[in-house]
Amino acid sequence: MVYFNIISIFPEIFSAIKNQGIISKAIKKGIIHLNIFNPRDYTHDKYRTIDDRPYGGGSGMLMKFEPLLNAIKQAKKIKNKVTKIIYLSPKGKPLNQKNIIKLAKINNFIIVCGRYKGIDDRLISHQIDEEWSIGDYVVTGGELPAMIFIDALSRLIPGVIGNQESIEEDSFYNGLLDAPQFTRPKNVLGMSVPKILLSGHHEKIKQWKIKKSLGITWLKRPDLLNKLTLTKKQTILLTEFKQEWFKTIKNKFI
């Protein structure tokens, strides 16, 4: 079982994944366990205050040290497993599939969801193991990033998704974007499914998908290709894709 222990002042937001979809099914199967700890429950004033003004001035409010620390301490009591404490922050390392695969080997997470201008920096240095960012933009809180984090990791947990091959064909799993996908009917608005996919020739279909995956990555995310060392076969397939693509572009202007 993998434990996701979430520190959030808005626990109701997580009903979206607790009660719907693949993660909900994994929770019911006992593959995933999701606990939520509200920092407000660990305050000691009648207003249940979890934020205050930053020292040194400036706009906005910060989440206080003590309520978050007390919530984390409570979360650490869950199953007494080796725990990784994650803070989702614009200052964190970019979260990508390669990192998700590494993180999926861990079976107990405490995920701190910030709000307002963030959290007291002393909590980061004292408690946080790793900071991760879902992108170079700012959202109103850490709850949505936390759900993205949980969803991405959960897909790699054995038993959550029945078809392992489906996972390995996903975009980014091998550093490339996925090949085009088609389903019934064969013809829609004059557009037909590529004949190769109807041929039943599994090896040719496999090569076609690899070629398209390489080609689409070259067209849409060339930065991903720059990070890879292609095999001789992949290089040949990508060259073929480029030749076919340039030919198609040329024919449009003839």
PASEBA-1860 file (N, C-alpha, C; in nm, 3 decimals):
! residues 254
1> MVYFNIIS> 0.084/-0.120/0.000/0.000/0.000/0.000/0.088/0.125/0.000 ~ 0.044/0.226/-0.073/0.114/0.355/-0.077/0.028/0.458/-0.005 ~ 0.092/0.532/0.085/0.021/0.631/0.166/0.051/0.772/0.115 ~ -0.056/0.848/0.092/-0.046/0.990/0.061/-0.110/1.065/0.177 ~ -0.029/1.131/0.257/-0.075/1.208/0.372/-0.067/1.356/0.337 ~ -0.181/1.420/0.328/-0.189/1.556/0.274/-0.213/1.657/0.386 ~ -0.133/1.762/0.385/-0.151/1.872/0.480/-0.218/1.986/0.405 ~ -0.346/2.012/0.438/-0.422/2.112/0.361/-0.531/2.175/0.447
9> IFPEIFSA> -0.554/2.305/0.427/-0.663/2.372/0.498/-0.795/2.358/0.422 ~ -0.791/2.293/0.306/-0.913/2.269/0.228/-0.926/2.120/0.195 ~ -0.950/2.037/0.295/-0.956/1.892/0.272/-1.065/1.848/0.177 ~ -1.173/1.927/0.169/-1.286/1.888/0.084/-1.249/1.888/-0.064 ~ -1.147/1.962/-0.103/-1.106/1.966/-0.243/-1.068/1.826/-0.292 ~ -1.011/1.746/-0.204/-0.960/1.615/-0.244/-1.068/1.510/-0.266 ~ -1.194/1.548/-0.243/-1.303/1.456/-0.274/-1.307/1.427/-0.425 ~ -1.249/1.518/-0.504/-1.246/1.499/-0.650/-1.171/1.372/-0.689
17> IKNQGIIS> -1.064/1.339/-0.615/-0.990/1.216/-0.648/-1.026/1.101/-0.554 ~ -1.076/1.134/-0.434/-1.114/1.027/-0.341/-1.239/0.953/-0.387 ~ -1.327/1.025/-0.457/-1.457/0.967/-0.490/-1.480/0.943/-0.638 ~ -1.381/0.976/-0.721/-1.399/0.962/-0.865/-1.277/0.898/-0.930 ~ -1.300/0.821/-1.036/-1.192/0.777/-1.123/-1.104/0.666/-1.069 ~ -0.987/0.653/-1.131/-0.895/0.542/-1.105/-0.841/0.544/-0.962 ~ -0.810/0.663/-0.909/-0.756/0.671/-0.773/-0.860/0.627/-0.672 ~ -0.987/0.665/-0.692/-1.095/0.621/-0.604/-1.103/0.468/-0.601
25> KAIKKGII> -1.092/0.405/-0.718/-1.096/0.259/-0.725/-0.977/0.197/-0.653 ~ -0.859/0.261/-0.668/-0.738/0.210/-0.601/-0.751/0.221/-0.450 ~ -0.816/0.326/-0.402/-0.839/0.342/-0.258/-0.931/0.231/-0.207 ~ -1.037/0.203/-0.282/-1.131/0.098/-0.242/-1.066/-0.039/-0.243 ~ -0.970/-0.059/-0.333/-0.898/-0.187/-0.340/-0.792/-0.200/-0.230 ~ -0.762/-0.089/-0.163/-0.659/-0.092/-0.060/-0.518/-0.077/-0.113 ~ -0.504/-0.033/-0.239/-0.372/-0.012/-0.298/-0.315/0.122/-0.255 ~ -0.403/0.220/-0.244/-0.365/0.356/-0.204/-0.445/0.393/-0.079
33> HLNIFNPR> -0.379/0.461/0.011/-0.449/0.516/0.129/-0.424/0.665/0.132 ~ -0.530/0.742/0.143/-0.520/0.888/0.139/-0.570/0.946/0.270 ~ -0.482/1.015/0.342/-0.518/1.082/0.468/-0.501/1.232/0.451 ~ -0.590/1.308/0.515/-0.581/1.453/0.507/-0.576/1.512/0.647 ~ -0.479/1.600/0.669/-0.460/1.665/0.798/-0.476/1.815/0.780 ~ -0.573/1.873/0.849/-0.601/2.016/0.837/-0.523/2.092/0.943 ~ -0.430/2.181/0.903/-0.352/2.257/1.002/-0.437/2.333/1.101 ~ -0.559/2.368/1.063/-0.647/2.441/1.156/-0.678/2.356/1.281
41> DYTHDKYR> -0.674/2.225/1.264/-0.703/2.136/1.377/-0.589/2.132/1.478 ~ -0.477/2.195/1.442/-0.360/2.192/1.530/-0.320/2.332/1.574 ~ -0.419/2.422/1.577/-0.398/2.557/1.629/-0.447/2.563/1.773 ~ -0.416/2.674/1.843/-0.450/2.684/1.985/-0.524/2.814/2.018 ~ -0.577/2.883/1.918/-0.655/3.002/1.945/-0.798/2.982/1.894 ~ -0.890/3.060/1.943/-1.032/3.039/1.911/-1.064/3.064/1.765 ~ -0.977/3.139/1.696/-1.001/3.168/1.554/-0.937/3.064/1.462 ~ -0.864/2.969/1.520/-0.795/2.864/1.445/-0.706/2.928/1.336
49> TIDDRPYG> -0.624/3.021/1.376/-0.544/3.101/1.283/-0.427/3.021/1.227 ~ -0.417/3.020/1.096/-0.308/2.946/1.032/-0.217/3.037/0.948 ~ -0.244/3.169/0.948/-0.162/3.260/0.867/-0.132/3.387/0.945 ~ -0.028/3.456/0.902/0.009/3.581/0.967/0.091/3.664/0.868 ~ 0.114/3.791/0.903/0.189/3.880/0.815/0.338/3.845/0.815 ~ 0.405/3.864/0.703/0.548/3.831/0.697/0.633/3.937/0.767 ~ 0.738/3.893/0.836/0.834/3.987/0.892/0.904/4.061/0.778 ~ 0.934/4.188/0.801/1.002/4.267/0.700/0.907/4.337/0.605
57> GGSGMLMK> 0.776/4.315/0.625/0.678/4.381/0.540/0.653/4.306/0.410 ~ 0.580/4.368/0.324/0.544/4.305/0.197/0.398/4.267/0.195 ~ 0.348/4.241/0.076/0.206/4.209/0.060/0.179/4.063/0.093 ~ 0.053/4.034/0.122/0.011/3.896/0.142/0.040/3.842/0.281 ~ -0.001/3.718/0.301/0.015/3.650/0.429/0.092/3.519/0.409 ~ 0.149/3.469/0.518/0.222/3.343/0.515/0.156/3.242/0.608 ~ 0.165/3.115/0.574/0.117/3.010/0.663/0.215/2.997/0.781 ~ 0.161/2.985/0.900/0.242/2.983/1.022/0.315/2.850/1.039
65> FEPLLNAI> 0.425/2.856/1.110/0.512/2.741/1.133/0.443/2.633/1.217 ~ 0.389/2.671/1.335/0.344/2.572/1.432/0.230/2.483/1.383 ~ 0.122/2.538/1.326/0.014/2.450/1.282/0.058/2.348/1.176 ~ 0.143/2.392/1.085/0.193/2.301/0.981/0.282/2.194/1.043 ~ 0.369/2.234/1.135/0.458/2.139/1.200/0.379/2.034/1.277 ~ 0.277/2.078/1.351/0.196/1.985/1.429/0.119/1.888/1.339 ~ 0.072/1.938/1.224/0.002/1.851/1.129/0.098/1.748/1.071 ~ 0.220/1.791/1.039/0.321/1.699/0.986/0.356/1.592/1.090
73> KQAKKIKN> 0.372/1.633/1.216/0.403/1.536/1.322/0.295/1.430/1.333 ~ 0.169/1.472/1.320/0.059/1.376/1.326/0.063/1.283/1.206 ~ 0.093/1.340/1.089/0.100/1.258/0.967/0.212/1.156/0.975 ~ 0.320/1.189/1.043/0.433/1.098/1.055/0.400/0.972/1.135 ~ 0.293/0.977/1.211/0.254/0.861/1.292/0.190/0.750/1.208 ~ 0.152/0.784/1.084/0.086/0.686/1.000/0.181/0.574/0.961 ~ 0.156/0.456/1.011/0.225/0.331/0.973/0.376/0.330/1.000 ~ 0.431/0.442/1.046/0.573/0.447/1.082/0.664/0.399/0.968
81> KVTKIIYL> 0.629/0.432/0.845/0.710/0.393/0.730/0.814/0.500/0.699 ~ 0.909/0.466/0.614/1.004/0.566/0.565/0.925/0.669/0.485 ~ 0.936/0.792/0.524/0.849/0.896/0.469/0.928/1.001/0.394 ~ 0.869/1.046/0.283/0.925/1.158/0.207/0.828/1.275/0.220 ~ 0.879/1.387/0.272/0.794/1.505/0.290/0.815/1.598/0.172 ~ 0.706/1.624/0.101/0.708/1.701/-0.024/0.637/1.834/-0.004 ~ 0.697/1.940/-0.055/0.630/2.070/-0.059/0.621/2.112/-0.205 ~ 0.499/2.139/-0.251/0.476/2.180/-0.389/0.486/2.331/-0.399
89> SPKGKPLN> 0.583/2.378/-0.476/0.618/2.520/-0.474/0.675/2.563/-0.608 ~ 0.651/2.689/-0.650/0.714/2.740/-0.773/0.867/2.738/-0.766 ~ 0.922/2.731/-0.645/1.067/2.729/-0.628/1.125/2.588/-0.641 ~ 1.038/2.488/-0.652/1.084/2.350/-0.655/1.142/2.307/-0.789 ~ 1.199/2.188/-0.790/1.251/2.129/-0.914/1.133/2.095/-1.005 ~ 1.149/2.112/-1.137/1.040/2.080/-1.230/1.004/1.931/-1.223 ~ 0.876/1.905/-1.208/0.829/1.767/-1.199/0.808/1.713/-1.341 ~ 0.878/1.605/-1.375/0.860/1.543/-1.505/0.846/1.392/-1.488
97> QKNIIKLA> 0.821/1.321/-1.598/0.794/1.179/-1.588/0.913/1.100/-1.533 ~ 1.033/1.141/-1.568/1.153/1.073/-1.518/1.159/1.081/-1.365 ~ 1.126/1.198/-1.311/1.126/1.214/-1.166/1.011/1.139/-1.101 ~ 0.897/1.138/-1.169/0.781/1.064/-1.118/0.814/0.915/-1.104 ~ 0.882/0.860/-1.203/0.920/0.718/-1.199/1.009/0.689/-1.078 ~ 1.101/0.780/-1.048/1.189/0.762/-0.932/1.109/0.771/-0.802 ~ 1.020/0.869/-0.794/0.942/0.890/-0.673/0.843/0.776/-0.648 ~ 0.803/0.708/-0.755/0.704/0.600/-0.742/0.758/0.481/-0.664
105> KINNFIIV> 0.887/0.479/-0.633/0.946/0.371/-0.554/0.923/0.391/-0.404 ~ 0.874/0.509/-0.367/0.850/0.542/-0.226/0.706/0.503/-0.191 ~ 0.685/0.456/-0.067/0.550/0.411/-0.032/0.481/0.496/0.074 ~ 0.541/0.608/0.112/0.475/0.693/0.211/0.515/0.838/0.189 ~ 0.418/0.922/0.159/0.442/1.064/0.132/0.364/1.150/0.230 ~ 0.425/1.259/0.270/0.353/1.368/0.333/0.364/1.486/0.237 ~ 0.251/1.537/0.194/0.248/1.643/0.093/0.191/1.770/0.156 ~ 0.273/1.873/0.161/0.233/1.999/0.222/0.179/2.093/0.114
113> CGRYKGID> 0.055/2.135/0.133/-0.010/2.226/0.037/-0.006/2.368/0.093 ~ 0.073/2.453/0.029/0.081/2.591/0.073/-0.039/2.673/0.027 ~ -0.056/2.787/0.089/-0.159/2.884/0.050/-0.102/3.024/0.069 ~ -0.176/3.124/0.023/-0.135/3.264/0.037/0.000/3.287/-0.032 ~ 0.098/3.343/0.040/0.230/3.368/-0.018/0.325/3.251/0.006 ~ 0.274/3.144/0.066/0.358/3.028/0.092/0.367/2.997/0.240 ~ 0.476/2.931/0.280/0.493/2.889/0.418/0.621/2.949/0.477 ~ 0.627/2.952/0.607/0.745/3.000/0.678/0.867/2.920/0.632
121> DRLISHQI> 0.972/2.989/0.591/1.088/2.922/0.533/1.159/2.829/0.631 ~ 1.141/2.853/0.760/1.203/2.767/0.860/1.142/2.626/0.856 ~ 1.017/2.617/0.816/0.954/2.486/0.803/1.017/2.408/0.688 ~ 1.051/2.479/0.580/1.114/2.414/0.465/1.249/2.357/0.505 ~ 1.330/2.436/0.574/1.463/2.388/0.613/1.457/2.283/0.722 ~ 1.352/2.285/0.805/1.343/2.195/0.919/1.273/2.063/0.888 ~ 1.177/2.067/0.792/1.092/1.949/0.772/1.087/1.896/0.629 ~ 1.098/1.984/0.531/1.073/1.943/0.393/1.193/1.869/0.335
129> DEEWSIGD> 1.168/1.752/0.276/1.274/1.675/0.211/1.300/1.723/0.068 ~ 1.191/1.748/-0.005/1.204/1.788/-0.145/1.095/1.888/-0.182 ~ 1.132/1.988/-0.263/1.036/2.081/-0.321/1.020/2.049/-0.469 ~ 0.895/2.043/-0.515/0.867/2.015/-0.656/0.771/2.118/-0.712 ~ 0.790/2.149/-0.840/0.703/2.244/-0.910/0.638/2.175/-1.029 ~ 0.509/2.204/-1.051/0.440/2.146/-1.167/0.452/2.234/-1.290 ~ 0.517/2.349/-1.279/0.534/2.435/-1.397/0.570/2.577/-1.358 ~ 0.613/2.651/-1.456/0.656/2.790/-1.433/0.537/2.885/-1.438
137> YVVTGGEL> 0.448/2.868/-1.344/0.333/2.956/-1.329/0.286/2.944/-1.184 ~ 0.198/3.034/-1.142/0.155/3.037/-1.003/0.005/3.007/-0.996 ~ -0.034/2.917/-0.904/-0.175/2.890/-0.878/-0.207/2.934/-0.736 ~ -0.334/2.932/-0.698/-0.375/2.990/-0.570/-0.341/2.904/-0.450 ~ -0.306/2.779/-0.470/-0.272/2.694/-0.357/-0.211/2.564/-0.403 ~ -0.165/2.485/-0.307/-0.096/2.360/-0.341/-0.186/2.241/-0.362 ~ -0.318/2.257/-0.346/-0.408/2.142/-0.355/-0.415/2.083/-0.496 ~ -0.431/2.167/-0.595/-0.436/2.115/-0.733/-0.303/2.053/-0.774
145> PAMIFIDA> -0.188/2.119/-0.747/-0.060/2.052/-0.773/-0.047/1.919/-0.699 ~ -0.096/1.913/-0.576/-0.089/1.789/-0.498/-0.168/1.678/-0.567 ~ -0.284/1.712/-0.620/-0.365/1.611/-0.688/-0.297/1.563/-0.817 ~ -0.231/1.656/-0.887/-0.155/1.618/-1.006/-0.041/1.524/-0.966 ~ 0.028/1.559/-0.859/0.139/1.477/-0.807/0.089/1.336/-0.773 ~ -0.021/1.327/-0.700/-0.077/1.198/-0.658/-0.123/1.118/-0.779 ~ -0.189/1.184/-0.873/-0.240/1.115/-0.991/-0.127/1.058/-1.075 ~ -0.022/1.139/-1.096/0.092/1.094/-1.178/0.163/0.975/-1.115
153> LSRLIPGV> 0.182/0.980/-0.982/0.249/0.870/-0.914/0.161/0.744/-0.909 ~ 0.033/0.766/-0.883/-0.058/0.652/-0.867/-0.065/0.564/-0.990 ~ -0.053/0.625/-1.108/-0.061/0.547/-1.232/0.050/0.443/-1.242 ~ 0.161/0.465/-1.170/0.275/0.374/-1.176/0.275/0.270/-1.065 ~ 0.180/0.279/-0.974/0.171/0.183/-0.864/0.107/0.054/-0.916 ~ 0.171/-0.060/-0.898/0.115/-0.187/-0.948/-0.027/-0.210/-0.899 ~ -0.114/-0.242/-0.994/-0.253/-0.271/-0.961/-0.348/-0.155/-0.980 ~ -0.295/-0.031/-0.989/-0.383/0.084/-1.008/-0.440/0.086/-1.149
161> IGNQESIE> -0.351/0.067/-1.248/-0.394/0.054/-1.388/-0.364/-0.088/-1.432 ~ -0.464/-0.155/-1.485/-0.450/-0.297/-1.516/-0.353/-0.328/-1.627 ~ -0.342/-0.240/-1.727/-0.261/-0.267/-1.846/-0.128/-0.194/-1.836 ~ -0.022/-0.266/-1.799/0.111/-0.206/-1.787/0.161/-0.152/-1.919 ~ 0.127/-0.220/-2.028/0.171/-0.176/-2.160/0.115/-0.039/-2.193 ~ -0.008/-0.013/-2.148/-0.070/0.118/-2.171/0.011/0.228/-2.103 ~ 0.063/0.201/-1.984/0.144/0.299/-1.912/0.272/0.329/-1.988 ~ 0.337/0.222/-2.037/0.466/0.237/-2.104/0.454/0.308/-2.239
169> EDSFYNGL> 0.331/0.314/-2.294/0.310/0.383/-2.421/0.270/0.528/-2.402 ~ 0.251/0.571/-2.278/0.211/0.709/-2.250/0.317/0.808/-2.296 ~ 0.270/0.929/-2.327/0.364/1.038/-2.354/0.456/1.057/-2.233 ~ 0.584/1.087/-2.261/0.688/1.118/-2.163/0.744/0.996/-2.092 ~ 0.675/0.879/-2.098/0.726/0.763/-2.023/0.866/0.727/-2.070 ~ 0.887/0.728/-2.204/1.019/0.697/-2.258/1.090/0.821/-2.311 ~ 1.040/0.938/-2.269/1.101/1.063/-2.311/1.043/1.123/-2.437 ~ 0.944/1.053/-2.497/0.883/1.098/-2.622/0.733/1.122/-2.604
177> LDAPQFTR> 0.675/1.197/-2.697/0.530/1.212/-2.701/0.469/1.087/-2.764 ~ 0.344/1.060/-2.730/0.276/0.941/-2.779/0.242/0.955/-2.927 ~ 0.230/0.841/-2.995/0.188/0.839/-3.135/0.039/0.873/-3.145 ~ -0.012/0.912/-3.264/-0.154/0.939/-3.280/-0.238/0.817/-3.248 ~ -0.357/0.840/-3.196/-0.449/0.732/-3.160/-0.581/0.749/-3.236 ~ -0.643/0.637/-3.273/-0.769/0.639/-3.348/-0.861/0.530/-3.295 ~ -0.992/0.554/-3.304/-1.089/0.451/-3.268/-1.204/0.453/-3.369 ~ -1.303/0.369/-3.348/-1.414/0.357/-3.442/-1.501/0.482/-3.441
185> PKNVLGMS> -1.564/0.519/-3.555/-1.567/0.448/-3.683/-1.442/0.472/-3.767 ~ -1.426/0.395/-3.874/-1.308/0.407/-3.960/-1.304/0.540/-4.033 ~ -1.423/0.592/-4.068/-1.429/0.718/-4.144/-1.517/0.819/-4.072 ~ -1.465/0.940/-4.058/-1.539/1.048/-3.995/-1.516/1.176/-4.074 ~ -1.624/1.235/-4.127/-1.615/1.361/-4.201/-1.510/1.354/-4.312 ~ -1.503/1.240/-4.378/-1.409/1.223/-4.488/-1.268/1.190/-4.444 ~ -1.244/1.177/-4.316/-1.112/1.143/-4.263/-1.111/0.996/-4.222 ~ -1.009/0.924/-4.266/-1.003/0.781/-4.240/-0.886/0.745/-4.149
193> VPKILLSG> -0.895/0.629/-4.087/-0.788/0.578/-4.003/-0.673/0.533/-4.093 ~ -0.546/0.561/-4.057/-0.433/0.513/-4.138/-0.443/0.363/-4.166 ~ -0.421/0.325/-4.292/-0.438/0.185/-4.333/-0.351/0.089/-4.254 ~ -0.232/0.134/-4.216/-0.140/0.045/-4.145/-0.202/-0.006/-4.016 ~ -0.286/0.077/-3.951/-0.346/0.037/-3.824/-0.458/-0.065/-3.844 ~ -0.502/-0.081/-3.967/-0.607/-0.177/-3.998/-0.549/-0.305/-4.058 ~ -0.418/-0.309/-4.075/-0.355/-0.420/-4.148/-0.344/-0.548/-4.065 ~ -0.339/-0.532/-3.933/-0.319/-0.650/-3.849/-0.175/-0.697/-3.841
201> HHEKIKQW> -0.084/-0.624/-3.907/0.058/-0.659/-3.907/0.123/-0.590/-3.787 ~ 0.139/-0.663/-3.677/0.179/-0.603/-3.550/0.317/-0.538/-3.553 ~ 0.412/-0.598/-3.620/0.546/-0.542/-3.625/0.549/-0.411/-3.703 ~ 0.477/-0.407/-3.817/0.472/-0.284/-3.896/0.398/-0.174/-3.819 ~ 0.293/-0.212/-3.748/0.220/-0.115/-3.667/0.311/-0.058/-3.558 ~ 0.388/-0.145/-3.495/0.481/-0.102/-3.391/0.581/-0.002/-3.445 ~ 0.639/-0.030/-3.563/0.737/0.060/-3.624/0.672/0.193/-3.663 ~ 0.548/0.186/-3.712/0.474/0.307/-3.749/0.455/0.396/-3.626
209> KIKKSLGI> 0.418/0.335/-3.515/0.394/0.411/-3.392/0.523/0.475/-3.340 ~ 0.633/0.401/-3.348/0.761/0.456/-3.305/0.800/0.576/-3.392 ~ 0.782/0.559/-3.524/0.816/0.667/-3.617/0.732/0.792/-3.588 ~ 0.600/0.772/-3.569/0.512/0.885/-3.542/0.543/0.950/-3.407 ~ 0.575/0.868/-3.309/0.612/0.921/-3.178/0.735/1.010/-3.188 ~ 0.836/0.962/-3.259/0.957/1.042/-3.280/0.926/1.170/-3.357 ~ 0.846/1.155/-3.462/0.815/1.269/-3.547/0.734/1.376/-3.477 ~ 0.634/1.335/-3.402/0.551/1.431/-3.330/0.633/1.503/-3.223
217> TWLKRPDL> 0.722/1.430/-3.158/0.809/1.493/-3.059/0.901/1.594/-3.126 ~ 0.953/1.560/-3.244/1.038/1.653/-3.320/0.962/1.779/-3.358 ~ 0.835/1.763/-3.396/0.754/1.878/-3.439/0.708/1.964/-3.321 ~ 0.664/1.899/-3.213/0.599/1.972/-3.105/0.689/1.999/-2.983 ~ 0.781/1.909/-2.955/0.869/1.926/-2.839/1.011/1.884/-2.872 ~ 1.078/1.956/-2.963/1.215/1.920/-3.000/1.311/1.922/-2.882 ~ 1.276/1.997/-2.777/1.361/2.001/-2.658/1.372/1.864/-2.592 ~ 1.265/1.783/-2.604/1.269/1.648/-2.546/1.367/1.559/-2.623
225> LNKLTLTK> 1.369/1.575/-2.755/1.462/1.495/-2.837/1.607/1.527/-2.803 ~ 1.633/1.653/-2.771/1.770/1.695/-2.741/1.824/1.627/-2.615 ~ 1.735/1.575/-2.532/1.777/1.510/-2.408/1.801/1.360/-2.427 ~ 1.767/1.308/-2.544/1.775/1.164/-2.567/1.892/1.127/-2.657 ~ 1.939/1.005/-2.640/2.035/0.947/-2.733/1.960/0.841/-2.812 ~ 1.932/0.870/-2.938/1.851/0.780/-3.019/1.933/0.660/-3.066 ~ 1.864/0.548/-3.078/1.929/0.430/-3.136/1.942/0.449/-3.286 ~ 2.018/0.363/-3.349/2.034/0.370/-3.495/1.899/0.356/-3.564
233> KQTILLTE> 1.817/0.262/-3.515/1.685/0.239/-3.574/1.595/0.362/-3.556 ~ 1.597/0.423/-3.437/1.517/0.542/-3.412/1.560/0.657/-3.503 ~ 1.691/0.671/-3.524/1.743/0.777/-3.611/1.693/0.758/-3.753 ~ 1.693/0.635/-3.801/1.644/0.605/-3.936/1.495/0.639/-3.947 ~ 1.416/0.598/-3.847/1.272/0.624/-3.849/1.242/0.773/-3.844 ~ 1.317/0.847/-3.764/1.296/0.992/-3.755/1.332/1.059/-3.887 ~ 1.439/1.013/-3.951/1.478/1.066/-4.082/1.368/1.041/-4.184 ~ 1.311/0.921/-4.183/1.201/0.888/-4.274/1.081/0.980/-4.248
241> FKQEWFKT> 1.050/1.004/-4.120/0.937/1.092/-4.086/0.961/1.232/-4.141 ~ 1.082/1.284/-4.122/1.113/1.420/-4.169/1.100/1.429/-4.320 ~ 1.148/1.328/-4.391/1.139/1.327/-4.537/0.993/1.328/-4.581 ~ 0.912/1.245/-4.516/0.769/1.239/-4.550/0.699/1.369/-4.516 ~ 0.738/1.430/-4.405/0.674/1.555/-4.362/0.709/1.669/-4.457 ~ 0.838/1.682/-4.493/0.879/1.788/-4.585/0.815/1.770/-4.723 ~ 0.799/1.643/-4.764/0.733/1.615/-4.892/0.588/1.660/-4.889 ~ 0.520/1.634/-4.775/0.380/1.675/-4.761/0.366/1.826/-4.764
249> IKNKFI> 0.457/1.896/-4.696/0.455/2.041/-4.693/0.481/2.098/-4.833 ~ 0.575/2.037/-4.904/0.608/2.083/-5.039/0.490/2.066/-5.132 ~ 0.420/1.953/-5.122/0.305/1.925/-5.210/0.190/2.022/-5.187 ~ 0.183/2.081/-5.068/0.074/2.176/-5.039/0.090/2.305/-5.121 ~ 0.213/2.332/-5.162/0.239/2.457/-5.233/0.261/2.437/-5.383 ~ 0.237/2.314/-5.428/0.252/2.287/-5.573/0.117/2.297/-5.641
END
